[in-house]
Amino acid sequence: MTKSENTEKATEGTTIKNFRSNSDIENFYRYIHENGLRREAFMLMEYAISKVAKVKKTRKAKTLQ
C-alpha cells in the first residue's frame, strides 16, 4: 500500500472526535512544539478563525433579510 492510499483511508474515516489522533495532525503539532512556533501558529489560527467567522456572519445576515 502506498503512502497516498494510507492517507486517503485515514482521511475517509476522520471525524471530529478522532481528528486530533490523526497521525498527520500529531506530526504537525509535534513540529510546532519542537521548533518553538506556538506563537506563530496561534496567530495563524486566530486569523483563519476570524475569516471564517466573518463569512458566517455575512451568510447569516443575508439569509435573515
C-alpha positions as CSV (number, residue, x, y, z in Angstrom):
1,M,0.0,0.0,0.0
2,T,1.4,3.4,-0.9
3,K,1.6,6.4,1.3
4,S,-1.2,8.2,-0.6
5,E,-3.5,5.2,-0.2
6,N,-2.8,5.2,3.5
7,T,-3.6,9.0,3.7
8,E,-6.8,8.6,1.7
9,K,-8.0,5.8,4.0
10,A,-7.1,7.8,7.1
11,T,-9.0,10.9,5.9
12,E,-12.1,8.9,4.9
13,G,-12.6,7.7,8.5
14,T,-11.6,11.0,10.1
15,T,-14.3,12.6,12.2
16,I,-14.3,15.5,14.7
17,K,-13.7,13.1,17.6
18,N,-10.6,11.4,16.1
19,F,-9.2,14.4,14.2
20,R,-6.5,15.1,16.7
21,S,-5.4,11.5,16.8
22,N,-4.8,11.6,13.0
23,S,-1.0,10.9,12.5
24,D,-0.6,13.9,10.2
25,I,-2.1,16.2,12.8
26,E,0.0,14.7,15.6
27,N,3.2,15.3,13.5
28,F,2.1,18.8,12.8
29,Y,1.6,19.5,16.5
30,R,5.0,17.9,17.2
31,Y,6.7,20.1,14.6
32,I,5.2,23.3,16.1
33,H,6.3,22.3,19.6
34,E,9.8,21.2,18.6
35,N,10.5,24.3,16.6
36,G,9.0,26.8,19.1
37,L,6.3,28.0,16.7
38,R,3.4,28.2,19.2
39,R,3.1,32.0,18.9
40,E,3.1,31.9,15.1
41,A,0.6,29.0,15.0
42,F,-1.7,30.8,17.4
43,M,-1.6,33.9,15.2
44,L,-2.4,31.9,12.1
45,M,-5.3,30.2,13.8
46,E,-6.7,33.5,15.1
47,Y,-6.5,34.9,11.5
48,A,-8.2,31.8,10.0
49,I,-11.0,31.8,12.6
50,S,-11.7,35.5,12.1
51,K,-12.0,35.0,8.4
52,V,-14.4,32.1,8.8
53,A,-16.5,34.0,11.4
54,K,-16.9,36.9,9.1
55,V,-18.1,34.7,6.3
56,K,-20.6,33.0,8.6
57,K,-21.9,36.4,9.8
58,T,-22.4,37.7,6.3
59,R,-24.2,34.4,5.3
60,K,-26.4,34.6,8.4
61,A,-27.3,38.3,7.7
62,K,-28.2,37.5,4.1
63,T,-30.5,34.7,5.0
64,L,-32.3,36.8,7.6
65,Q,-33.1,39.6,5.1
